[in-house]
Amino acid sequence: MNPLQPNYISLYQSGELKQRVERLWGRLASCDICPRECGVDRLKGKTGYCHSGYLPIVASVCDHRGEEPVLSGSRGSGTIFFGNCNLRCCYCQNHQISQNRERQKANETDCHTLARRMLHLQDDLGCHNINFVSPSHFVPQIVKALLEAIPMGLRLPLVYNTNGYDSIKTLKELGGIIDIYLPDLKYASDNRARKYSRARAYVLHSRNAIREMYRQVGELVVDENGVARWGLIVRHLILPNGLAGSRESLAWLAREVSPKVTVSLMSQYHPIHRASQFPLLARPISLSEYEDALMVMEEVGLEAGWAQDMASHRNYLPDFERDDHPFRP
């Protein structure tokens, strides 16, 4: 196998990728793609919690320069933002596309067009990777589009950029397809996950998902230019008033996954969307909260990763009303 060739190429050549498409597509008839397991027939246009049928919803495609350094590199991460979501985070910075389902109908497309957009990011924009943002409810559509994109020449690593609320059964179908997993580890408390993101059993599902991702791809590997080729990067967003449970989450990660796992510690929390309705979330994080999280990473023995600086909450707010690029000023 060519070490510079993504594993999904060999899955395509062997016919395994087509078999996975068939299995995943069949599951849309009684959808159990994410932990919600709504059981609706998405193939007939029925929708469950994610308000999404069988057509992929692509809200934005861009060369994103503000991702982790190993993803953005010098040419940007080829980011595909999917509409709708299987969570309802009251502070979601992407709420314009994640929680505005009526407007997202206009962003419905088909798998062939999704494949063409992957090629656009690779061939026209020269991005380092294809970065699927909020992909959990569109895994069958992504894999079907990949089946079309490979014979058209797609060769870039694939990034699965997720909120962490993922199904183990679905993730196993992605083994050998996804090169880089980029999950959130949002909470250490199910009560807080339910209150602020309307997610049941988030801690169990996200931790099991991260274990499975690590089993598939292991620790982060970069090329000679410092750009990611494969591996796991776990994001942890610091929330005000300790609501993310940073000490418990990061200690779990070091103890149960690996002290060498790469962590992206994020300080970009901004009280946007409905956050002002929750007093404990109605402000940015403080300097002491930021410094405490940095200290926790060191104390629990996490050895690899990055931390955003304290000004990040002003630098990472997208505007999906823009037609050209959600992150350009």
Residue frames relative to the residue before (quaternion, step in Angstrom):
aa qw qx qy qz dx dy dz
M 1.0000 0.0000 0.0000 0.0000 0.00 0.00 0.00
N 0.4636 -0.6631 0.5156 0.2819 3.57 -0.99 0.81
P 0.3951 -0.7496 0.4698 0.2476 3.65 -0.54 1.09
L 0.6789 0.4646 -0.2907 0.4887 3.60 1.22 -0.40
Q 0.6105 0.5347 -0.3451 0.4716 3.58 1.30 0.02
P 0.4741 -0.6813 0.4648 0.3081 3.61 -0.73 0.95
N 0.5983 -0.6012 0.3997 0.3476 3.57 -1.09 0.72
Y 0.5943 0.5994 -0.3830 0.3753 3.59 1.07 -0.61
I 0.5433 0.6077 -0.4094 0.4099 3.61 1.18 -0.38
S 0.6890 0.4608 -0.2856 0.4809 3.59 0.89 -0.91
L 0.6037 0.5363 -0.3611 0.4664 3.62 1.08 -0.59
Y 0.6325 0.5135 -0.3233 0.4814 3.57 1.06 -0.73
Q 0.6900 0.5013 -0.2882 0.4353 3.58 0.82 -0.97
S 0.6993 0.4692 -0.2715 0.4660 3.59 1.07 -0.70
G 0.5157 -0.6362 0.4193 0.3919 3.59 1.24 -0.37
E 0.4740 0.6915 -0.4309 0.3340 3.57 1.27 -0.17
L 0.6247 0.5522 -0.3503 0.4267 3.59 0.98 -0.77
K 0.6411 0.5189 -0.3235 0.4637 3.59 0.96 -0.81
Q 0.6396 0.5227 -0.3231 0.4619 3.59 1.00 -0.80
R 0.6539 0.5034 -0.3210 0.4647 3.57 0.99 -0.75
V 0.5973 0.5459 -0.3581 0.4658 3.58 1.05 -0.72
E 0.6702 0.5072 -0.3040 0.4486 3.58 0.86 -0.94
R 0.6658 0.4910 -0.3141 0.4658 3.60 0.93 -0.83
L 0.6828 0.4865 -0.2912 0.4609 3.58 0.87 -0.95
W 0.6570 0.5148 -0.3181 0.4496 3.59 0.93 -0.88
G 0.6386 0.5346 -0.3262 0.4471 3.57 1.02 -0.77
R 0.6402 0.5441 -0.3269 0.4328 3.58 1.08 -0.65
L 0.5487 0.6097 -0.4001 0.4087 3.61 1.21 -0.30
A 0.5693 0.6122 -0.3817 0.3942 3.61 1.18 -0.41
S 0.7481 0.0296 -0.0570 0.6604 3.56 1.27 -0.40
C 0.2065 -0.8910 0.3775 0.1450 3.47 0.69 1.28
D 0.0762 0.7593 -0.6417 0.0766 3.50 -0.92 1.10
I 0.2383 0.8292 -0.4783 0.1635 3.56 1.21 0.57
C 0.7777 0.1794 -0.1187 0.5907 3.62 1.04 -0.66
P 0.7211 -0.4656 0.2801 0.4298 3.63 -1.19 0.18
R 0.5126 0.6358 -0.4336 0.3808 3.63 1.18 -0.24
E 0.0554 -0.8413 0.5317 0.0804 3.60 1.09 -0.79
C 0.0340 0.8606 -0.5055 0.0524 3.56 0.83 1.07
G 0.3303 -0.7914 0.4653 0.2194 3.61 1.13 -0.56
V 0.4597 0.6767 -0.4610 0.3440 3.61 1.21 0.28
D 0.4689 -0.6584 0.5115 0.2915 3.56 -1.25 0.49
R 0.1714 -0.8221 0.5385 0.0691 3.56 0.01 1.30
L 0.5692 0.5942 -0.3879 0.4153 3.59 1.16 -0.44
K 0.7093 0.3903 -0.2413 0.5351 3.58 1.23 -0.47
G 0.6362 -0.5767 0.3150 0.4043 3.56 1.25 0.40
K 0.4474 0.6685 -0.4753 0.3565 3.58 1.23 0.14
T 0.1698 -0.7981 0.5719 0.0848 3.59 -1.09 0.65
G 0.2612 -0.7487 0.5917 0.1453 3.51 -1.19 0.69
Y 0.8525 -0.1271 0.0864 0.4996 3.56 -1.07 -0.75
C 0.7111 0.4610 -0.2690 0.4578 3.62 0.99 -0.75
H 0.3622 -0.7681 0.4662 0.2480 3.61 1.29 -0.03
S 0.5788 0.5812 -0.3652 0.4403 3.59 1.11 0.65
G 0.3130 -0.7560 0.5478 0.1742 3.56 -0.93 0.94
Y 0.7841 -0.3216 0.2267 0.4800 3.57 -0.97 -0.82
L 0.6233 0.5288 -0.3543 0.4543 3.61 1.18 -0.31
P 0.4463 -0.6671 0.5107 0.3081 3.62 -0.93 0.78
I 0.2483 -0.7464 0.6014 0.1399 3.56 -1.12 0.72
V 0.0510 -0.8102 0.5833 -0.0281 3.56 -0.40 1.27
A 0.2060 -0.8331 0.5074 0.0778 3.54 -0.33 1.29
S 0.8007 -0.0625 0.0697 0.5917 3.59 1.10 -0.63
V 0.0822 -0.7576 0.6462 0.0428 3.56 -1.21 0.67
C 0.2089 0.8001 -0.5324 0.1809 3.59 -0.61 1.07
D 0.4699 -0.6037 0.5533 0.3297 3.53 -1.38 0.21
H 0.1315 -0.8384 0.5280 0.0316 3.55 0.00 1.33
R 0.1976 -0.8102 0.5469 0.0731 3.57 -0.69 1.13
G 0.6647 0.5450 -0.2929 0.4188 3.58 1.23 -0.09
E 0.4412 0.6736 -0.4785 0.3502 3.59 1.19 0.38
E 0.7452 -0.3354 0.2748 0.5066 3.58 -1.27 -0.14
P 0.6299 -0.5854 0.3418 0.3791 3.62 -0.98 0.80
V 0.6773 0.4962 -0.3089 0.4468 3.61 0.95 -0.76
L 0.6616 0.4673 -0.3050 0.5009 3.60 1.23 -0.26
S 0.7046 0.4616 -0.2676 0.4679 3.59 0.91 -0.89
G 0.0804 -0.8324 0.5420 0.0822 3.57 1.00 -0.79
S 0.7303 -0.3879 0.3085 0.4702 3.57 -1.02 -0.85
R 0.7638 0.3766 -0.1842 0.4907 3.60 1.22 -0.46
G 0.5926 -0.6075 0.3551 0.3920 3.58 1.24 0.11
S 0.4370 -0.6528 0.5581 0.2672 3.51 -1.34 0.44
G 0.3956 -0.7449 0.4915 0.2166 3.57 -0.77 1.05
T 0.0458 -0.8831 0.4654 -0.0367 3.51 0.28 1.35
I 0.0993 -0.7603 0.6415 0.0248 3.52 -0.96 1.05
F 0.1694 -0.7949 0.5794 0.0615 3.57 -0.47 1.25
F 0.2158 -0.7724 0.5854 0.1189 3.57 -0.69 1.08
G 0.4544 -0.6901 0.5008 0.2579 3.53 -1.12 0.75
N 0.7803 0.2767 -0.2722 0.4904 3.52 -1.31 0.59
C 0.1310 -0.7887 0.5997 0.0349 3.59 -1.25 0.20
N 0.4263 -0.6875 0.5156 0.2825 3.56 -1.25 0.35
L 0.6552 0.3819 -0.3326 0.5606 3.58 1.31 0.38
R 0.2404 -0.7414 0.6038 0.1671 3.55 -1.35 0.21
C 0.0096 0.8299 -0.5570 0.0310 3.60 0.64 1.08
C 0.4253 -0.7413 0.4614 0.2383 3.55 -0.69 1.09
Y 0.7204 0.3938 -0.2260 0.5243 3.60 1.27 -0.30
C 0.2878 0.8126 -0.4782 0.1678 3.62 1.23 0.25
Q 0.3605 -0.7448 0.5184 0.2159 3.59 -0.73 1.03
N 0.6904 0.4253 -0.2690 0.5198 3.59 1.28 -0.32
H 0.2384 0.8323 -0.4831 0.1306 3.60 1.20 0.37
Q 0.5520 0.6189 -0.4004 0.3898 3.62 1.14 -0.51
I 0.7806 0.2817 -0.1557 0.5358 3.59 1.08 -0.67
S 0.6768 0.5098 -0.3033 0.4359 3.61 1.11 -0.52
Q 0.8139 0.2000 -0.0681 0.5413 3.58 1.09 -0.65
N 0.5902 0.5082 -0.3826 0.4970 3.55 1.05 0.81
R 0.0684 -0.8926 0.4436 0.0427 3.51 0.81 1.13
E 0.6193 0.5577 -0.3680 0.4122 3.61 0.98 -0.66
R 0.6922 0.4641 -0.2804 0.4763 3.57 0.96 -0.84
Q 0.6176 0.5731 -0.3477 0.4114 3.59 1.14 -0.52
K 0.4789 0.6587 -0.4454 0.3722 3.61 1.18 -0.28
A 0.6512 0.5328 -0.3126 0.4409 3.57 1.07 -0.75
N 0.6857 0.4749 -0.2779 0.4765 3.59 1.23 -0.36
E 0.3811 0.7057 -0.5055 0.3182 3.59 1.22 0.26
T 0.0177 -0.7830 0.6217 -0.0122 3.54 -1.03 0.83
D 0.4498 -0.6468 0.5047 0.3530 3.60 -1.10 -0.55
C 0.6908 -0.5135 0.3171 0.3981 3.56 -1.24 0.35
H 0.6089 0.5462 -0.3601 0.4487 3.59 1.07 -0.63
T 0.6608 0.4889 -0.3061 0.4802 3.58 0.94 -0.84
L 0.6118 0.5338 -0.3467 0.4697 3.58 1.04 -0.72
A 0.6350 0.5190 -0.3249 0.4710 3.60 0.98 -0.80
R 0.6567 0.5090 -0.3149 0.4589 3.58 0.94 -0.86
R 0.6464 0.5165 -0.3272 0.4565 3.59 1.04 -0.67
M 0.5802 0.5463 -0.3723 0.4757 3.58 1.13 -0.56
L 0.6747 0.4923 -0.2902 0.4672 3.58 0.92 -0.91
H 0.5981 0.5563 -0.3539 0.4556 3.59 1.10 -0.68
L 0.6674 0.4967 -0.3024 0.4651 3.58 0.92 -0.87
Q 0.6826 0.4802 -0.2805 0.4741 3.56 1.03 -0.79
D 0.8120 0.3484 -0.1516 0.4429 3.57 0.59 -1.19
D 0.7492 0.3942 -0.2227 0.4834 3.59 0.93 -0.83
L 0.7757 0.3268 -0.1744 0.5109 3.59 0.95 -0.87
G 0.3712 -0.7812 0.4478 0.2266 3.60 1.24 -0.23
C 0.2605 0.8028 -0.5014 0.1906 3.58 1.13 0.58
H 0.5786 -0.6204 0.4259 0.3147 3.54 -1.27 0.49
N 0.8053 0.0331 0.0486 0.5900 3.59 1.10 -0.65
I 0.3846 -0.6485 0.5862 0.2965 3.53 -1.38 0.07
N 0.1318 -0.8309 0.5402 -0.0205 3.53 -0.50 1.31
F 0.1506 -0.8076 0.5679 0.0497 3.59 -0.31 1.29
V 0.1262 -0.8120 0.5691 0.0315 3.59 -0.49 1.23
S 0.8190 0.0290 -0.1117 0.5621 3.57 -0.77 1.13
P 0.2190 0.8332 -0.4804 0.1642 3.60 0.76 1.03
S 0.4481 0.7664 -0.4218 0.1839 3.59 1.21 -0.48
H 0.7458 0.3988 -0.2167 0.4876 3.60 0.99 -0.81
F 0.7204 0.4003 -0.2414 0.5124 3.60 1.30 -0.02
V 0.2353 0.8063 -0.5179 0.1624 3.62 1.10 0.49
P 0.6577 0.4944 -0.3557 0.4432 3.70 0.77 -0.78
Q 0.6684 0.5060 -0.3007 0.4549 3.56 0.96 -0.87
I 0.6305 0.5334 -0.3303 0.4570 3.59 1.03 -0.77
V 0.6941 0.4680 -0.2835 0.4678 3.58 0.85 -0.97
K 0.6267 0.5196 -0.3435 0.4683 3.59 1.04 -0.67
A 0.6463 0.5020 -0.3186 0.4783 3.59 1.00 -0.79
L 0.6182 0.5471 -0.3384 0.4517 3.58 1.05 -0.74
L 0.6102 0.5621 -0.3392 0.4435 3.56 1.05 -0.80
E 0.6876 0.4398 -0.2739 0.5086 3.60 1.11 -0.63
A 0.6729 0.5364 -0.3058 0.4074 3.59 0.98 -0.80
I 0.6078 0.5892 -0.3678 0.3849 3.61 1.01 -0.70
P 0.7094 0.4201 -0.3015 0.4788 3.68 0.73 -0.83
M 0.6188 0.5142 -0.3528 0.4777 3.60 1.25 -0.22
G 0.6856 -0.5339 0.2668 0.4168 3.59 1.28 0.03
L 0.3955 0.7222 -0.4973 0.2734 3.61 1.15 0.15
R 0.0308 0.8145 -0.5755 0.0664 3.57 -0.90 1.00
L 0.5102 0.6825 -0.4102 0.3250 3.62 1.21 -0.01
P 0.5702 -0.5513 0.4689 0.3886 3.59 -1.21 0.41
L 0.3112 -0.7479 0.5628 0.1645 3.56 -1.14 0.73
V 0.1940 -0.7744 0.5977 0.0735 3.56 -0.97 1.01
Y 0.1845 -0.7616 0.6153 0.0857 3.57 -0.88 1.03
N 0.0650 -0.8393 0.5363 -0.0606 3.54 -0.02 1.45
T 0.1129 0.8672 -0.4515 0.1772 3.54 0.18 1.36
N 0.5489 -0.6087 0.4667 0.3323 3.55 -1.28 0.43
G 0.5631 -0.6344 0.3664 0.3823 3.59 1.27 -0.07
Y 0.6002 0.5435 -0.3679 0.4572 3.59 1.24 -0.18
D 0.2538 0.7992 -0.4759 0.2651 3.52 0.51 1.32
S 0.4696 -0.6652 0.5203 0.2576 3.51 -1.29 0.61
I 0.4807 -0.6626 0.4912 0.2978 3.58 -0.90 0.92
K 0.6267 0.5446 -0.3411 0.4408 3.59 0.95 -0.82
T 0.6779 0.4758 -0.2869 0.4813 3.57 0.98 -0.81
L 0.6442 0.5292 -0.3258 0.4459 3.57 0.93 -0.86
K 0.6309 0.5412 -0.3483 0.4333 3.59 0.99 -0.71
E 0.6216 0.5259 -0.3400 0.4706 3.58 1.14 -0.56
L 0.6686 0.4958 -0.2931 0.4703 3.59 1.23 -0.42
G 0.4156 0.7153 -0.4691 0.3093 3.59 1.24 -0.02
G 0.8020 0.2063 -0.1836 0.5297 3.58 -0.74 1.05
I 0.6325 0.4902 -0.3339 0.4982 3.60 1.27 -0.14
I 0.7484 0.3399 -0.1874 0.5379 3.56 0.80 -1.04
D 0.3059 -0.7652 0.5460 0.1511 3.55 -0.91 0.99
I 0.8005 0.1316 -0.0156 0.5845 3.56 0.97 -0.94
Y 0.1596 -0.7696 0.6129 0.0816 3.55 -0.75 1.07
L 0.0546 -0.7916 0.6081 -0.0248 3.56 -0.95 1.02
P 0.1009 0.8325 -0.5370 0.0917 3.62 0.41 1.19
D 0.4379 -0.6118 0.5811 0.3103 3.52 -1.36 0.36
L 0.1087 -0.6952 0.6977 0.1349 3.48 -1.36 0.44
K 0.1337 -0.8885 0.4375 0.0368 3.51 0.32 1.38
Y 0.8388 0.0770 0.0440 0.5371 3.56 0.80 -1.02
A 0.2748 -0.7088 0.6167 0.2047 3.51 -1.38 0.37
S 0.7006 0.4045 -0.2364 0.5382 3.58 1.34 0.04
D 0.4034 -0.7125 0.5199 0.2435 3.58 -0.80 1.01
N 0.6073 0.5621 -0.3626 0.4286 3.60 1.04 -0.66
R 0.6795 0.4665 -0.2897 0.4865 3.57 0.96 -0.84
A 0.6182 0.5378 -0.3459 0.4571 3.60 1.01 -0.74
R 0.6682 0.4911 -0.3013 0.4707 3.57 0.99 -0.83
K 0.6814 0.5046 -0.2885 0.4448 3.59 0.97 -0.88
Y 0.8097 0.3229 -0.1366 0.4706 3.56 0.79 -1.02
S 0.7935 0.2377 -0.1353 0.5437 3.62 1.19 -0.41
R 0.3761 -0.7577 0.4543 0.2795 3.59 1.34 0.05
A 0.4709 0.6546 -0.4455 0.3889 3.56 0.99 0.86
R 0.2595 -0.7536 0.5857 0.1471 3.55 -0.88 0.98
A 0.8487 0.0783 -0.0898 0.5153 3.55 -1.07 0.85
Y 0.1511 0.8227 -0.5344 0.1211 3.59 0.98 0.77
V 0.6436 0.5422 -0.3412 0.4187 3.59 0.88 -0.90
L 0.6652 0.4962 -0.3019 0.4692 3.59 0.87 -0.93
H 0.7126 0.4669 -0.2772 0.4443 3.59 0.73 -1.04
S 0.6903 0.4767 -0.3016 0.4532 3.60 0.84 -0.87
R 0.6660 0.4922 -0.3161 0.4630 3.59 0.94 -0.76
N 0.6422 0.5003 -0.3270 0.4799 3.58 0.98 -0.77
A 0.6372 0.5324 -0.3257 0.4521 3.57 1.02 -0.81
I 0.6713 0.4929 -0.3043 0.4624 3.58 0.89 -0.89
R 0.6073 0.5358 -0.3536 0.4680 3.60 1.04 -0.67
E 0.6764 0.4883 -0.2931 0.4671 3.58 0.92 -0.92
M 0.6305 0.5263 -0.3331 0.4632 3.59 0.97 -0.78
Y 0.6650 0.4970 -0.3019 0.4687 3.57 0.92 -0.88
R 0.6128 0.5467 -0.3462 0.4537 3.57 1.04 -0.76
Q 0.6949 0.4919 -0.2771 0.4454 3.57 0.97 -0.85
V 0.8558 0.1883 -0.0493 0.4793 3.59 0.70 -1.04
G 0.3677 -0.7645 0.4724 0.2394 3.62 1.19 -0.28
E 0.7731 -0.3465 0.2665 0.4596 3.51 -1.29 -0.49
L 0.6642 -0.5510 0.3520 0.3624 3.53 -1.25 0.58
V 0.0805 -0.7599 0.6447 0.0222 3.55 -1.06 0.92
V 0.1077 -0.7962 0.5942 0.0381 3.58 -0.86 0.99
D 0.5047 -0.6430 0.4811 0.3168 3.56 -1.25 0.41
E 0.7635 -0.3893 0.2559 0.4472 3.57 -1.30 -0.10
N 0.6901 0.4447 -0.2757 0.5000 3.59 1.26 -0.31
G 0.5619 -0.6325 0.3727 0.3812 3.56 1.28 0.17
V 0.5106 0.6230 -0.4258 0.4121 3.59 1.24 0.40
A 0.5383 -0.6678 0.4158 0.3024 3.57 -0.88 1.00
R 0.2096 -0.7532 0.6125 0.1166 3.55 -1.13 0.83
W 0.7570 -0.2101 0.1313 0.6046 3.57 1.00 -0.82
G 0.4757 0.6758 -0.4905 0.2765 3.53 -1.32 0.19
L 0.5269 -0.6300 0.4932 0.2870 3.52 -1.42 0.05
I 0.0181 -0.7368 0.6758 0.0079 3.53 -1.11 0.89
V 0.1595 -0.7976 0.5769 0.0745 3.60 -0.66 1.07
R 0.2365 -0.7666 0.5840 0.1237 3.55 -0.83 1.03
H 0.0063 -0.7697 0.6382 0.0166 3.55 -1.08 0.77
L 0.2209 -0.7861 0.5710 0.0851 3.54 -0.59 1.23
I 0.3507 -0.7192 0.5624 0.2086 3.57 -0.74 1.08
L 0.1367 -0.7814 0.6058 0.0612 3.56 -0.85 1.01
P 0.5726 -0.5908 0.4239 0.3786 3.62 -1.09 0.54
N 0.8386 0.2250 -0.1749 0.4643 3.52 -1.30 0.51
G 0.6198 -0.6089 0.3313 0.3678 3.57 1.10 0.67
L 0.3394 0.7970 -0.4602 0.1945 3.59 1.23 0.27
A 0.6359 0.5288 -0.3402 0.4475 3.62 1.16 -0.44
G 0.3391 -0.7469 0.5081 0.2626 3.61 1.19 -0.33
S 0.0488 0.8738 -0.4833 0.0236 3.55 1.03 0.84
R 0.6610 0.5092 -0.3342 0.4383 3.60 0.83 -0.87
E 0.6909 0.4728 -0.2950 0.4606 3.59 0.81 -0.93
S 0.6743 0.5027 -0.3055 0.4464 3.61 0.91 -0.88
L 0.7067 0.4590 -0.2750 0.4629 3.58 0.85 -0.94
A 0.6177 0.5229 -0.3448 0.4755 3.58 1.09 -0.65
W 0.6226 0.5254 -0.3376 0.4715 3.60 1.01 -0.76
L 0.6539 0.5312 -0.3147 0.4374 3.56 0.91 -0.93
A 0.6853 0.4739 -0.2872 0.4726 3.58 0.89 -0.91
R 0.7147 0.4721 -0.2500 0.4515 3.57 0.96 -0.90
E 0.8112 0.3267 -0.1335 0.4662 3.58 0.77 -1.03
V 0.7138 0.3589 -0.2557 0.5444 3.62 1.17 -0.35
S 0.6384 -0.4741 0.3326 0.5069 3.60 0.44 -1.20
P 0.4642 -0.6572 0.5036 0.3147 3.61 -1.02 0.67
K 0.6611 0.5068 -0.2994 0.4652 3.58 1.28 -0.28
V 0.4400 0.6909 -0.4723 0.3257 3.60 1.25 -0.02
T 0.4560 -0.6952 0.4884 0.2650 3.57 -1.00 0.83
V 0.1143 -0.7996 0.5893 0.0166 3.56 -0.84 1.07
S 0.1750 -0.7379 0.6440 0.1011 3.53 -1.06 0.88
L 0.1399 -0.8038 0.5768 0.0418 3.56 -0.29 1.31
M 0.1514 -0.8463 0.5106 0.0122 3.54 -0.45 1.27
S 0.1612 -0.7935 0.5837 0.0598 3.55 -0.87 1.05
Q 0.4579 0.7493 -0.3929 0.2728 3.58 1.31 0.10
Y 0.3163 0.7634 -0.5185 0.2199 3.62 1.18 0.16
H 0.0104 0.7702 -0.6355 0.0522 3.53 -0.98 1.01
P 0.4269 -0.7273 0.4715 0.2577 3.62 -0.78 0.93
I 0.1823 0.8018 -0.5303 0.2066 3.53 0.39 1.33
H 0.7564 0.3647 -0.2858 0.4617 3.58 -1.35 0.08
R 0.7993 -0.2621 0.1957 0.5041 3.65 -0.61 -1.06
A 0.3291 0.7899 -0.4770 0.2006 3.60 1.24 0.20
S 0.6167 0.5749 -0.3527 0.4059 3.60 1.06 -0.67
Q 0.5979 0.5696 -0.3592 0.4348 3.59 1.24 -0.32
F 0.7085 0.3755 -0.2292 0.5518 3.58 1.30 -0.24
P 0.4054 -0.7689 0.4286 0.2466 3.62 -0.18 1.25
L 0.6863 0.4946 -0.3043 0.4379 3.61 0.93 -0.76
L 0.7170 0.4039 -0.2404 0.5149 3.59 1.28 -0.28
A 0.5280 0.7104 -0.3569 0.2986 3.57 1.29 -0.10
R 0.7215 0.3378 -0.2588 0.5462 3.61 1.17 0.47
P 0.5648 -0.5457 0.4647 0.4089 3.61 -1.24 0.26
I 0.6070 -0.5328 0.4129 0.4210 3.58 -1.24 0.16
S 0.4577 -0.6733 0.5129 0.2722 3.54 -1.24 0.52
L 0.6645 -0.4877 0.3792 0.4204 3.57 -1.29 0.27
S 0.6615 0.5061 -0.3214 0.4505 3.60 0.95 -0.81
E 0.6278 0.5202 -0.3373 0.4706 3.61 1.06 -0.67
Y 0.6328 0.5259 -0.3128 0.4746 3.55 1.05 -0.79
E 0.6928 0.4732 -0.2791 0.4672 3.58 0.83 -0.98
D 0.6100 0.5483 -0.3495 0.4530 3.59 1.06 -0.68
A 0.6638 0.5017 -0.3107 0.4595 3.59 0.93 -0.87
L 0.6219 0.5273 -0.3349 0.4723 3.59 1.03 -0.74
M 0.6641 0.5068 -0.2990 0.4613 3.55 0.96 -0.88
V 0.6201 0.5425 -0.3392 0.4540 3.58 1.05 -0.77
M 0.6212 0.5440 -0.3502 0.4421 3.61 0.91 -0.84
E 0.6798 0.4791 -0.2863 0.4759 3.56 0.94 -0.89
E 0.6772 0.5215 -0.2982 0.4249 3.57 0.89 -0.93
V 0.7243 0.4246 -0.2581 0.4780 3.60 0.95 -0.78
G 0.5599 -0.6722 0.3511 0.3338 3.57 1.28 0.01
L 0.3794 0.7008 -0.5160 0.3141 3.60 1.14 0.48
E 0.2549 -0.8514 0.4538 0.0649 3.52 -0.53 1.25
A 0.7973 0.2978 -0.1225 0.5106 3.60 1.09 -0.61
G 0.5572 0.6273 -0.4476 0.3093 3.55 -1.13 0.62
W 0.4179 -0.6724 0.5563 0.2528 3.50 -1.36 -0.37
A 0.1744 -0.7353 0.6377 0.1489 3.51 -1.39 0.24
Q 0.4324 -0.6688 0.5380 0.2762 3.57 -0.93 0.88
D 0.4690 -0.6491 0.5011 0.3281 3.57 -1.19 0.41
M 0.7095 -0.5067 0.2991 0.3879 3.55 -1.28 0.32
A 0.6353 0.5390 -0.3418 0.4347 3.63 1.16 -0.35
S 0.4269 0.7637 -0.4269 0.2285 3.57 1.28 -0.17
H 0.6051 0.5855 -0.3758 0.3872 3.60 1.04 -0.63
R 0.6814 0.4564 -0.2976 0.4888 3.60 1.24 -0.28
N 0.7101 0.5146 -0.2353 0.4191 3.56 1.24 -0.37
Y 0.7637 0.4095 -0.1892 0.4618 3.61 1.15 -0.40
L 0.4466 0.6862 -0.4633 0.3392 3.58 1.15 0.50
P 0.2341 -0.7937 0.5440 0.1390 3.62 -0.46 1.12
D 0.1904 -0.7288 0.6375 0.1617 3.53 -1.33 0.30
F 0.1789 -0.8305 0.5228 0.0705 3.56 -0.20 1.29
E 0.4867 0.6192 -0.4541 0.4167 3.56 1.26 0.28
R 0.5554 0.5943 -0.3890 0.4324 3.58 1.25 -0.32
D 0.4243 -0.7209 0.4893 0.2465 3.59 -0.97 0.79
D 0.7394 0.4491 -0.2525 0.4333 3.59 1.01 -0.71
H 0.8023 -0.1411 0.1659 0.5557 3.61 0.66 -1.06
P 0.3956 -0.7653 0.4482 0.2384 3.63 -0.55 1.08
F 0.7412 0.4125 -0.2305 0.4768 3.61 1.17 -0.38
R 0.5361 0.6086 -0.4307 0.3958 3.60 1.19 0.09
P 0.4978 -0.6667 0.4590 0.3116 3.62 -0.98 0.81
